[in-house]
Amino acid sequence: MLYVVGIGPGNEDYFTKEAENALNSTDLIVCYTGYKKYVERFNKEIYVSGMTKELERVEYALTEAENKDVALVSNGDATIYGLASLAYELNEKNLHNVTIKVLSGLTSASVCSSVLGAPLNHDFAVVSLSDLLTPLETILKRINCAVESDMVLAIYNPLGKKRKEPFLKTIEIISKYSKDRNIDYIIGIVKNVGRNDSEYKITTINSLVNNLDEFMQYIDMSTTLVIGNSNTKIIDGMMITPRGYMSKYE
């Protein structure tokens, strides 16, 4: 049996009970090197590999799962930019015939929404700006569609040390719609969500553009951005997107 386990965005407070039970009961835990510190407390055999070794890591987990119970760990939710789909693909391609069970976890967009207030309380999209696996043209097309349709937008992996173009192009798109619609979109910025050093800022697209260098020093790959829609507002210092109850029933 292979359990594909989402462990949430940060420390053990965000592990679900289901994830805890699976990690306690399996014979082997397979994970990215950076996540080892989160699963050492289960006192299991742990196999780790580094960045860009996802194929090798998942293949190893599947091979071991032919004879034992294995937990393949993803941060956040394993079905949201995680390893769940790859596990199914390799299981089919390489004829492992392993039973796979995916255990959901908290994705950073959900936790960031709580940190910021309630910005995802209506329709929203989630897009990663990492162009390692997805062409930049496709990413920007999806960003444009989300902003054009006035959906709240959560953005993962916004800015790398060497990878700046996706972020800058995204800001251009948001700024264009801001000017065309005369809306200064509210933006929530959450760093290291779920960890002890987590912090956040709430700003607007105009402020971000006017202080771009400063914000680019602050935002990194461990940051999640939440771009509000035309109805998003600030209440008591928090970022809120109304669901519509007040206008419907008041």
DRENPA-3360 file (N, C-alpha, C; in nm, 2 decimals, always signed):
BEGIN
1 = MLYVVGIG = +0.08/-0.12/+0.00/+0.00/+0.00/+0.00/+0.09/+0.12/+0.00 ~ +0.05/+0.22/-0.09/+0.12/+0.35/-0.09/+0.03/+0.45/-0.04 ~ +0.06/+0.52/+0.07/-0.02/+0.64/+0.11/+0.05/+0.76/+0.06 ~ -0.02/+0.84/-0.01/+0.03/+0.97/-0.05/-0.02/+1.08/+0.04 ~ +0.07/+1.13/+0.12/+0.02/+1.21/+0.24/+0.05/+1.35/+0.23 ~ -0.05/+1.44/+0.23/-0.03/+1.58/+0.24/-0.01/+1.62/+0.39 ~ +0.10/+1.69/+0.42/+0.13/+1.72/+0.56/+0.10/+1.87/+0.59 ~ +0.04/+1.94/+0.50/+0.01/+2.08/+0.53/+0.13/+2.17/+0.49;
9 = PGNEDYFT = +0.11/+2.30/+0.52/+0.21/+2.40/+0.47/+0.33/+2.42/+0.57 ~ +0.32/+2.37/+0.69/+0.43/+2.41/+0.78/+0.45/+2.31/+0.89 ~ +0.44/+2.35/+1.02/+0.47/+2.26/+1.13/+0.36/+2.16/+1.16 ~ +0.39/+2.08/+1.26/+0.30/+1.97/+1.29/+0.16/+2.01/+1.33 ~ +0.13/+2.13/+1.36/+0.00/+2.18/+1.39/-0.10/+2.16/+1.27 ~ -0.04/+2.15/+1.15/-0.12/+2.15/+1.03/-0.14/+2.01/+0.98 ~ -0.08/+1.91/+1.05/-0.10/+1.77/+1.01/-0.25/+1.73/+1.04 ~ -0.31/+1.66/+0.95/-0.45/+1.61/+0.98/-0.43/+1.48/+1.07;
17 = KEAENALN = -0.54/+1.44/+1.14/-0.53/+1.32/+1.21/-0.51/+1.20/+1.12 ~ -0.57/+1.20/+1.00/-0.55/+1.10/+0.91/-0.41/+1.08/+0.87 ~ -0.34/+1.20/+0.84/-0.20/+1.19/+0.81/-0.11/+1.14/+0.92 ~ -0.14/+1.18/+1.04/-0.07/+1.13/+1.16/-0.08/+0.98/+1.17 ~ -0.20/+0.93/+1.15/-0.23/+0.79/+1.17/-0.15/+0.71/+1.06 ~ -0.15/+0.76/+0.94/-0.08/+0.69/+0.83/+0.07/+0.69/+0.85 ~ +0.13/+0.80/+0.90/+0.27/+0.81/+0.92/+0.31/+0.73/+1.04 ~ +0.22/+0.71/+1.14/+0.25/+0.62/+1.25/+0.25/+0.48/+1.21;
25 = STDLIVCY = +0.17/+0.44/+1.11/+0.15/+0.30/+1.08/+0.23/+0.24/+0.97 ~ +0.29/+0.33/+0.89/+0.37/+0.28/+0.77/+0.51/+0.23/+0.81 ~ +0.57/+0.15/+0.73/+0.70/+0.10/+0.75/+0.81/+0.19/+0.71 ~ +0.78/+0.28/+0.60/+0.88/+0.36/+0.54/+0.81/+0.49/+0.50 ~ +0.89/+0.60/+0.53/+0.84/+0.74/+0.48/+0.94/+0.79/+0.38 ~ +0.88/+0.83/+0.27/+0.96/+0.88/+0.15/+0.93/+1.03/+0.13 ~ +1.03/+1.12/+0.13/+1.00/+1.26/+0.12/+1.12/+1.34/+0.06 ~ +1.09/+1.46/+0.03/+1.19/+1.56/-0.01/+1.28/+1.59/+0.11;
33 = TGYKKYVE = +1.40/+1.62/+0.08/+1.50/+1.64/+0.19/+1.45/+1.75/+0.29 ~ +1.39/+1.85/+0.24/+1.35/+1.96/+0.32/+1.24/+1.93/+0.42 ~ +1.17/+1.82/+0.39/+1.05/+1.78/+0.48/+1.09/+1.68/+0.58 ~ +1.21/+1.63/+0.58/+1.25/+1.53/+0.67/+1.23/+1.57/+0.82 ~ +1.26/+1.70/+0.85/+1.25/+1.75/+0.98/+1.11/+1.74/+1.04 ~ +1.01/+1.74/+0.95/+0.87/+1.73/+0.99/+0.82/+1.59/+1.02 ~ +0.89/+1.49/+0.97/+0.84/+1.35/+0.99/+0.94/+1.27/+1.08 ~ +1.05/+1.32/+1.12/+1.14/+1.25/+1.21/+1.08/+1.20/+1.34;
41 = RFNKEIYV = +0.98/+1.27/+1.39/+0.92/+1.24/+1.52/+0.84/+1.11/+1.51 ~ +0.82/+1.05/+1.39/+0.74/+0.93/+1.38/+0.83/+0.81/+1.40 ~ +0.97/+0.83/+1.40/+1.06/+0.72/+1.43/+1.05/+0.61/+1.33 ~ +1.04/+0.64/+1.20/+1.03/+0.54/+1.10/+1.16/+0.55/+1.01 ~ +1.18/+0.45/+0.93/+1.28/+0.46/+0.83/+1.24/+0.57/+0.73 ~ +1.34/+0.65/+0.70/+1.30/+0.77/+0.61/+1.40/+0.77/+0.49 ~ +1.34/+0.78/+0.37/+1.42/+0.79/+0.25/+1.40/+0.93/+0.19 ~ +1.51/+1.00/+0.17/+1.49/+1.14/+0.12/+1.57/+1.16/-0.01;
49 = SGMTKELE = +1.52/+1.25/-0.09/+1.59/+1.29/-0.21/+1.57/+1.44/-0.24 ~ +1.65/+1.50/-0.32/+1.65/+1.65/-0.33/+1.55/+1.70/-0.44 ~ +1.56/+1.83/-0.46/+1.48/+1.90/-0.56/+1.51/+1.84/-0.70 ~ +1.41/+1.83/-0.79/+1.42/+1.77/-0.92/+1.43/+1.62/-0.93 ~ +1.43/+1.56/-0.81/+1.44/+1.41/-0.80/+1.30/+1.35/-0.78 ~ +1.19/+1.41/-0.82/+1.06/+1.36/-0.79/+1.03/+1.23/-0.86 ~ +1.07/+1.21/-0.98/+1.05/+1.08/-1.05/+1.12/+0.97/-0.98 ~ +1.24/+0.99/-0.94/+1.32/+0.88/-0.87/+1.25/+0.86/-0.74;
57 = RVEYALTE = +1.21/+0.96/-0.67/+1.15/+0.95/-0.53/+1.02/+0.87/-0.54 ~ +0.94/+0.90/-0.63/+0.81/+0.83/-0.64/+0.83/+0.69/-0.69 ~ +0.92/+0.67/-0.78/+0.94/+0.53/-0.83/+1.00/+0.44/-0.71 ~ +1.08/+0.50/-0.63/+1.13/+0.43/-0.52/+1.02/+0.39/-0.42 ~ +0.93/+0.49/-0.39/+0.82/+0.46/-0.30/+0.73/+0.35/-0.36 ~ +0.70/+0.35/-0.49/+0.62/+0.25/-0.55/+0.68/+0.11/-0.54 ~ +0.81/+0.11/-0.57/+0.88/-0.02/-0.56/+0.88/-0.08/-0.42 ~ +0.90/+0.00/-0.32/+0.90/-0.04/-0.19/+0.76/-0.08/-0.14;
65 = AENKDVAL = +0.66/-0.01/-0.20/+0.52/-0.03/-0.16/+0.47/-0.17/-0.21 ~ +0.54/-0.23/-0.30/+0.50/-0.36/-0.35/+0.51/-0.47/-0.23 ~ +0.59/-0.44/-0.13/+0.61/-0.54/-0.02/+0.58/-0.48/+0.12 ~ +0.56/-0.35/+0.13/+0.54/-0.29/+0.26/+0.45/-0.17/+0.25 ~ +0.40/-0.12/+0.36/+0.33/+0.01/+0.36/+0.42/+0.12/+0.36 ~ +0.40/+0.21/+0.27/+0.49/+0.33/+0.25/+0.41/+0.46/+0.25 ~ +0.47/+0.56/+0.31/+0.40/+0.69/+0.30/+0.49/+0.78/+0.22 ~ +0.44/+0.83/+0.11/+0.50/+0.93/+0.02/+0.45/+1.07/+0.06;
73 = VSNGDATI = +0.54/+1.15/+0.11/+0.50/+1.28/+0.17/+0.51/+1.40/+0.07 ~ +0.40/+1.48/+0.07/+0.40/+1.60/-0.01/+0.37/+1.71/+0.10 ~ +0.42/+1.83/+0.08/+0.37/+1.94/+0.16/+0.24/+1.99/+0.11 ~ +0.17/+2.06/+0.19/+0.03/+2.11/+0.15/-0.06/+1.99/+0.13 ~ -0.13/+1.99/+0.02/-0.22/+1.88/-0.02/-0.15/+1.81/-0.14 ~ -0.14/+1.68/-0.13/-0.07/+1.61/-0.23/-0.13/+1.61/-0.37 ~ -0.26/+1.65/-0.38/-0.33/+1.66/-0.51/-0.33/+1.80/-0.56 ~ -0.26/+1.90/-0.49/-0.25/+2.04/-0.54/-0.10/+2.07/-0.56;
81 = YGLASLAY = -0.06/+2.06/-0.68/+0.09/+2.08/-0.71/+0.17/+1.98/-0.63 ~ +0.12/+1.86/-0.60/+0.19/+1.76/-0.52/+0.22/+1.64/-0.60 ~ +0.25/+1.53/-0.54/+0.30/+1.41/-0.60/+0.20/+1.30/-0.63 ~ +0.07/+1.33/-0.60/-0.03/+1.23/-0.61/-0.05/+1.18/-0.76 ~ -0.06/+1.28/-0.85/-0.08/+1.24/-0.99/+0.04/+1.16/-1.04 ~ +0.16/+1.20/-1.01/+0.28/+1.13/-1.05/+0.28/+0.99/-1.00 ~ +0.23/+0.97/-0.88/+0.23/+0.83/-0.82/+0.14/+0.74/-0.91 ~ +0.02/+0.80/-0.94/-0.07/+0.72/-1.03/-0.01/+0.69/-1.17;
89 = ELNEKNLH = +0.05/+0.79/-1.22/+0.11/+0.78/-1.36/+0.22/+0.67/-1.36 ~ +0.31/+0.68/-1.27/+0.42/+0.58/-1.26/+0.37/+0.44/-1.23 ~ +0.27/+0.44/-1.14/+0.21/+0.31/-1.10/+0.16/+0.24/-1.23 ~ +0.09/+0.31/-1.31/+0.04/+0.26/-1.44/+0.15/+0.22/-1.54 ~ +0.24/+0.32/-1.56/+0.34/+0.30/-1.66/+0.43/+0.18/-1.63 ~ +0.47/+0.17/-1.51/+0.57/+0.07/-1.48/+0.51/-0.06/-1.41 ~ +0.38/-0.07/-1.42/+0.31/-0.19/-1.38/+0.34/-0.24/-1.24 ~ +0.34/-0.14/-1.15/+0.37/-0.18/-1.01/+0.25/-0.25/-0.95;
97 = NVTIKVLS = +0.13/-0.21/-0.99/+0.01/-0.27/-0.94/+0.00/-0.25/-0.79 ~ +0.04/-0.13/-0.74/+0.03/-0.10/-0.60/-0.10/-0.03/-0.57 ~ -0.16/-0.06/-0.46/-0.28/+0.02/-0.42/-0.24/+0.15/-0.36 ~ -0.30/+0.26/-0.41/-0.26/+0.39/-0.37/-0.38/+0.46/-0.30 ~ -0.35/+0.52/-0.18/-0.45/+0.59/-0.11/-0.40/+0.73/-0.09 ~ -0.47/+0.83/-0.13/-0.43/+0.97/-0.12/-0.50/+1.03/+0.01 ~ -0.42/+1.09/+0.09/-0.47/+1.16/+0.21/-0.46/+1.31/+0.20 ~ -0.57/+1.38/+0.21/-0.57/+1.52/+0.18/-0.50/+1.60/+0.29;
105 = GLTSASVC = -0.45/+1.71/+0.26/-0.39/+1.80/+0.35/-0.42/+1.95/+0.33 ~ -0.39/+2.03/+0.42/-0.42/+2.17/+0.41/-0.32/+2.24/+0.30 ~ -0.38/+2.30/+0.20/-0.29/+2.37/+0.11/-0.27/+2.51/+0.15 ~ -0.16/+2.57/+0.11/-0.13/+2.70/+0.17/-0.23/+2.81/+0.14 ~ -0.30/+2.80/+0.02/-0.40/+2.90/-0.01/-0.51/+2.91/+0.10 ~ -0.55/+2.80/+0.15/-0.65/+2.79/+0.25/-0.60/+2.85/+0.38 ~ -0.48/+2.82/+0.42/-0.43/+2.87/+0.55/-0.40/+3.02/+0.53 ~ -0.35/+3.06/+0.42/-0.32/+3.20/+0.40/-0.45/+3.28/+0.40;
113 = SSVLGAPL = -0.56/+3.23/+0.35/-0.68/+3.30/+0.35/-0.72/+3.33/+0.50 ~ -0.70/+3.23/+0.59/-0.74/+3.25/+0.73/-0.65/+3.36/+0.79 ~ -0.52/+3.35/+0.75/-0.42/+3.45/+0.81/-0.46/+3.59/+0.77 ~ -0.50/+3.61/+0.64/-0.53/+3.74/+0.59/-0.67/+3.79/+0.63 ~ -0.76/+3.70/+0.66/-0.90/+3.74/+0.70/-1.00/+3.64/+0.64 ~ -1.05/+3.67/+0.52/-1.13/+3.58/+0.44/-1.14/+3.62/+0.30 ~ -1.02/+3.63/+0.23/-1.03/+3.67/+0.09/-1.07/+3.57/-0.01 ~ -1.07/+3.44/+0.03/-1.11/+3.33/-0.06/-1.26/+3.29/-0.04;
121 = NHDFAVVS = -1.34/+3.38/+0.01/-1.48/+3.35/+0.05/-1.57/+3.34/-0.06 ~ -1.52/+3.37/-0.19/-1.61/+3.35/-0.31/-1.52/+3.28/-0.41 ~ -1.56/+3.28/-0.53/-1.49/+3.20/-0.64/-1.35/+3.25/-0.65 ~ -1.26/+3.15/-0.66/-1.11/+3.19/-0.67/-1.04/+3.09/-0.76 ~ -0.92/+3.13/-0.81/-0.83/+3.04/-0.88/-0.70/+3.03/-0.81 ~ -0.63/+2.92/-0.83/-0.49/+2.91/-0.78/-0.40/+2.88/-0.90 ~ -0.29/+2.96/-0.91/-0.20/+2.94/-1.02/-0.06/+2.95/-0.96 ~ +0.03/+2.86/-1.00/+0.17/+2.86/-0.97/+0.25/+2.93/-1.08;
129 = LSDLLTPL = +0.34/+3.02/-1.04/+0.42/+3.09/-1.13/+0.55/+3.02/-1.17 ~ +0.57/+2.90/-1.12/+0.68/+2.82/-1.15/+0.67/+2.77/-1.30 ~ +0.76/+2.80/-1.38/+0.76/+2.76/-1.52/+0.85/+2.64/-1.55 ~ +0.89/+2.57/-1.44/+0.97/+2.45/-1.46/+0.90/+2.34/-1.54 ~ +0.77/+2.33/-1.51/+0.69/+2.22/-1.57/+0.58/+2.27/-1.66 ~ +0.55/+2.40/-1.65/+0.44/+2.46/-1.73/+0.50/+2.58/-1.81 ~ +0.48/+2.59/-1.94/+0.53/+2.70/-2.02/+0.48/+2.84/-1.96 ~ +0.56/+2.94/-1.96/+0.52/+3.07/-1.91/+0.40/+3.12/-1.99;
137 = ETILKRIN = +0.39/+3.10/-2.12/+0.28/+3.15/-2.20/+0.15/+3.09/-2.14 ~ +0.15/+2.97/-2.10/+0.03/+2.90/-2.04/-0.01/+2.96/-1.91 ~ +0.10/+2.99/-1.83/+0.08/+3.04/-1.69/+0.01/+3.18/-1.71 ~ +0.07/+3.27/-1.79/+0.02/+3.40/-1.81/-0.12/+3.40/-1.87 ~ -0.15/+3.31/-1.96/-0.29/+3.30/-2.01/-0.39/+3.27/-1.90 ~ -0.35/+3.18/-1.81/-0.44/+3.15/-1.70/-0.45/+3.27/-1.60 ~ -0.34/+3.34/-1.57/-0.35/+3.46/-1.49/-0.45/+3.56/-1.55 ~ -0.43/+3.58/-1.68/-0.52/+3.68/-1.74/-0.66/+3.64/-1.74;
145 = CAVESDMV = -0.69/+3.51/-1.76/-0.83/+3.47/-1.75/-0.89/+3.48/-1.61 ~ -0.81/+3.46/-1.51/-0.86/+3.47/-1.37/-0.89/+3.62/-1.34 ~ -0.80/+3.71/-1.37/-0.82/+3.85/-1.34/-0.93/+3.91/-1.43 ~ -0.93/+3.87/-1.56/-1.04/+3.92/-1.65/-1.18/+3.88/-1.60 ~ -1.19/+3.76/-1.54/-1.32/+3.71/-1.49/-1.35/+3.76/-1.35 ~ -1.27/+3.84/-1.29/-1.29/+3.90/-1.16/-1.29/+3.79/-1.05 ~ -1.21/+3.69/-1.07/-1.20/+3.59/-0.96/-1.08/+3.64/-0.87 ~ -1.09/+3.61/-0.74/-0.98/+3.62/-0.65/-0.88/+3.52/-0.70;
153 = LAIYNPLG = -0.75/+3.56/-0.69/-0.64/+3.47/-0.74/-0.54/+3.45/-0.63 ~ -0.51/+3.32/-0.60/-0.40/+3.28/-0.51/-0.28/+3.24/-0.60 ~ -0.17/+3.29/-0.57/-0.05/+3.27/-0.65/+0.06/+3.20/-0.57 ~ +0.10/+3.08/-0.61/+0.21/+3.00/-0.55/+0.34/+3.03/-0.63 ~ +0.45/+3.01/-0.56/+0.59/+3.02/-0.62/+0.60/+3.15/-0.70 ~ +0.58/+3.26/-0.64/+0.57/+3.39/-0.72/+0.71/+3.44/-0.77 ~ +0.81/+3.42/-0.69/+0.94/+3.49/-0.73/+1.06/+3.41/-0.68 ~ +1.14/+3.37/-0.77/+1.27/+3.30/-0.74/+1.39/+3.40/-0.75;
161 = KKRKEPFL = +1.50/+3.36/-0.70/+1.62/+3.45/-0.70/+1.66/+3.48/-0.85 ~ +1.65/+3.38/-0.94/+1.68/+3.40/-1.08/+1.56/+3.41/-1.17 ~ +1.45/+3.38/-1.12/+1.33/+3.36/-1.20/+1.23/+3.47/-1.17 ~ +1.25/+3.59/-1.24/+1.17/+3.71/-1.21/+1.06/+3.74/-1.31 ~ +1.08/+3.69/-1.44/+0.99/+3.72/-1.55/+0.84/+3.69/-1.52 ~ +0.82/+3.56/-1.47/+0.67/+3.53/-1.44/+0.61/+3.63/-1.35 ~ +0.68/+3.67/-1.24/+0.62/+3.76/-1.15/+0.60/+3.90/-1.21 ~ +0.70/+3.95/-1.28/+0.68/+4.08/-1.34/+0.57/+4.09/-1.45;
169 = KTIEIISK = +0.56/+3.98/-1.53/+0.45/+3.97/-1.63/+0.32/+3.96/-1.56 ~ +0.31/+3.89/-1.45/+0.18/+3.88/-1.37/+0.14/+4.01/-1.32 ~ +0.24/+4.09/-1.26/+0.21/+4.22/-1.21/+0.16/+4.31/-1.32 ~ +0.22/+4.30/-1.44/+0.18/+4.38/-1.55/+0.03/+4.36/-1.59 ~ -0.01/+4.23/-1.59/-0.15/+4.19/-1.62/-0.24/+4.25/-1.52 ~ -0.21/+4.23/-1.39/-0.30/+4.28/-1.28/-0.31/+4.43/-1.29 ~ -0.20/+4.50/-1.31/-0.19/+4.64/-1.32/-0.28/+4.70/-1.43 ~ -0.27/+4.63/-1.55/-0.35/+4.67/-1.66/-0.50/+4.67/-1.63;
177 = YSKDRNID = -0.55/+4.56/-1.57/-0.69/+4.55/-1.54/-0.72/+4.65/-1.43 ~ -0.63/+4.68/-1.34/-0.65/+4.78/-1.24/-0.68/+4.92/-1.30 ~ -0.59/+4.95/-1.40/-0.61/+5.08/-1.46/-0.74/+5.09/-1.55 ~ -0.76/+4.98/-1.62/-0.88/+4.98/-1.71/-1.01/+4.99/-1.63 ~ -1.01/+4.93/-1.51/-1.13/+4.92/-1.44/-1.14/+5.02/-1.32 ~ -1.03/+5.09/-1.31/-1.02/+5.19/-1.20/-1.04/+5.12/-1.06 ~ -0.97/+5.01/-1.04/-0.98/+4.93/-0.92/-0.84/+4.91/-0.87 ~ -0.81/+4.96/-0.75/-0.68/+4.93/-0.68/-0.69/+4.80/-0.61;
185 = YIIGIVKN = -0.67/+4.69/-0.68/-0.68/+4.56/-0.62/-0.61/+4.54/-0.49 ~ -0.67/+4.49/-0.39/-0.60/+4.45/-0.27/-0.52/+4.33/-0.28 ~ -0.41/+4.33/-0.23/-0.32/+4.21/-0.24/-0.27/+4.17/-0.10 ~ -0.29/+4.04/-0.07/-0.23/+3.99/+0.05/-0.10/+3.91/+0.02 ~ +0.00/+3.93/+0.11/+0.13/+3.86/+0.09/+0.16/+3.79/+0.22 ~ +0.17/+3.66/+0.21/+0.20/+3.57/+0.32/+0.33/+3.50/+0.30 ~ +0.42/+3.51/+0.39/+0.55/+3.44/+0.38/+0.55/+3.33/+0.49 ~ +0.61/+3.21/+0.44/+0.63/+3.10/+0.53/+0.51/+3.06/+0.61;
193 = VGRNDSEY = +0.40/+3.05/+0.55/+0.27/+3.02/+0.62/+0.28/+2.89/+0.69 ~ +0.23/+2.89/+0.81/+0.23/+2.77/+0.89/+0.35/+2.74/+0.97 ~ +0.45/+2.83/+0.96/+0.58/+2.81/+1.02/+0.60/+2.92/+1.13 ~ +0.70/+2.89/+1.22/+0.71/+2.98/+1.33/+0.75/+3.13/+1.29 ~ +0.81/+3.14/+1.17/+0.86/+3.27/+1.12/+0.76/+3.33/+1.02 ~ +0.63/+3.28/+1.02/+0.54/+3.33/+0.93/+0.50/+3.48/+0.95 ~ +0.48/+3.55/+0.84/+0.44/+3.69/+0.85/+0.36/+3.73/+0.73 ~ +0.29/+3.84/+0.74/+0.21/+3.88/+0.62/+0.20/+4.03/+0.61;
201 = KITTINSL = +0.16/+4.08/+0.49/+0.14/+4.22/+0.46/+0.01/+4.22/+0.38 ~ -0.06/+4.33/+0.39/-0.18/+4.36/+0.30/-0.15/+4.49/+0.24 ~ -0.15/+4.49/+0.10/-0.12/+4.61/+0.03/-0.22/+4.62/-0.09 ~ -0.19/+4.70/-0.19/-0.27/+4.71/-0.31/-0.18/+4.70/-0.43 ~ -0.23/+4.68/-0.55/-0.15/+4.67/-0.67/-0.08/+4.80/-0.70 ~ -0.14/+4.92/-0.68/-0.07/+5.04/-0.70/+0.05/+5.06/-0.61 ~ +0.03/+5.03/-0.48/+0.14/+5.04/-0.39/+0.25/+4.94/-0.42 ~ +0.22/+4.82/-0.47/+0.32/+4.72/-0.50/+0.40/+4.77/-0.63;
209 = VNNLDEFM = +0.33/+4.82/-0.72/+0.39/+4.87/-0.85/+0.48/+4.99/-0.81 ~ +0.44/+5.08/-0.73/+0.51/+5.20/-0.69/+0.63/+5.17/-0.61 ~ +0.63/+5.06/-0.54/+0.74/+5.02/-0.45/+0.79/+4.88/-0.49 ~ +0.80/+4.86/-0.62/+0.83/+4.72/-0.68/+0.96/+4.66/-0.63 ~ +1.07/+4.74/-0.62/+1.20/+4.69/-0.58/+1.19/+4.64/-0.44 ~ +1.12/+4.72/-0.35/+1.11/+4.68/-0.21/+1.03/+4.55/-0.20 ~ +0.92/+4.54/-0.27/+0.84/+4.42/-0.26/+0.91/+4.29/-0.32 ~ +0.99/+4.32/-0.42/+1.07/+4.21/-0.48/+1.18/+4.16/-0.39;
217 = QYIDMSTT = +1.22/+4.24/-0.30/+1.32/+4.19/-0.20/+1.25/+4.11/-0.09 ~ +1.12/+4.13/-0.07/+1.04/+4.07/+0.04/+0.98/+3.94/-0.01 ~ +0.93/+3.93/-0.13/+0.86/+3.82/-0.19/+0.96/+3.71/-0.24 ~ +0.93/+3.58/-0.21/+1.01/+3.48/-0.25/+0.93/+3.35/-0.28 ~ +1.00/+3.24/-0.30/+0.93/+3.11/-0.34/+0.85/+3.06/-0.22 ~ +0.87/+3.10/-0.10/+0.79/+3.06/+0.01/+0.68/+3.15/+0.05 ~ +0.65/+3.24/-0.05/+0.54/+3.34/-0.03/+0.42/+3.30/-0.11 ~ +0.30/+3.32/-0.06/+0.18/+3.31/-0.13/+0.12/+3.44/-0.15;
225 = LVIGNSNT = +0.08/+3.48/-0.27/+0.01/+3.60/-0.29/-0.14/+3.58/-0.31 ~ -0.23/+3.66/-0.26/-0.37/+3.66/-0.28/-0.42/+3.79/-0.34 ~ -0.46/+3.78/-0.46/-0.51/+3.90/-0.53/-0.66/+3.91/-0.52 ~ -0.71/+4.02/-0.46/-0.85/+4.03/-0.44/-0.93/+4.06/-0.57 ~ -1.06/+4.05/-0.57/-1.14/+4.09/-0.68/-1.20/+4.23/-0.66 ~ -1.29/+4.27/-0.75/-1.35/+4.40/-0.74/-1.43/+4.43/-0.61 ~ -1.47/+4.32/-0.55/-1.55/+4.33/-0.42/-1.47/+4.32/-0.29 ~ -1.34/+4.28/-0.31/-1.26/+4.25/-0.19/-1.23/+4.39/-0.12;
233 = KIIDGMMI = -1.24/+4.39/+0.01/-1.22/+4.51/+0.09/-1.15/+4.48/+0.22 ~ -1.11/+4.59/+0.29/-1.05/+4.58/+0.42/-1.15/+4.61/+0.53 ~ -1.16/+4.51/+0.62/-1.25/+4.53/+0.74/-1.16/+4.50/+0.86 ~ -1.15/+4.60/+0.95/-1.07/+4.59/+1.07/-0.93/+4.54/+1.04 ~ -0.87/+4.59/+0.93/-0.74/+4.56/+0.90/-0.72/+4.42/+0.83 ~ -0.83/+4.35/+0.80/-0.82/+4.22/+0.74/-0.88/+4.23/+0.60 ~ -0.83/+4.13/+0.51/-0.87/+4.13/+0.37/-0.99/+4.04/+0.36 ~ -1.10/+4.09/+0.31/-1.23/+4.02/+0.31/-1.29/+4.03/+0.17;
241 = TPRGYMSK = -1.34/+3.91/+0.12/-1.42/+3.91/+0.00/-1.56/+3.86/+0.03 ~ -1.66/+3.94/+0.03/-1.79/+3.91/+0.07/-1.85/+3.79/-0.01 ~ -1.92/+3.70/+0.05/-1.99/+3.59/-0.02/-2.12/+3.64/-0.08 ~ -2.18/+3.75/-0.03/-2.30/+3.80/-0.08/-2.42/+3.79/+0.01 ~ -2.40/+3.74/+0.13/-2.51/+3.72/+0.22/-2.58/+3.86/+0.25 ~ -2.50/+3.96/+0.28/-2.55/+4.09/+0.32/-2.64/+4.15/+0.21 ~ -2.60/+4.15/+0.09/-2.68/+4.21/-0.02/-2.80/+4.12/-0.05 ~ -2.79/+3.99/-0.02/-2.90/+3.90/-0.06/-3.02/+3.90/+0.05;
249 = YE = -2.98/+3.91/+0.17/-3.08/+3.88/+0.28/-3.10/+4.00/+0.37 ~ -3.02/+4.10/+0.37/-3.04/+4.22/+0.46/-3.16/+4.30/+0.42;
% end
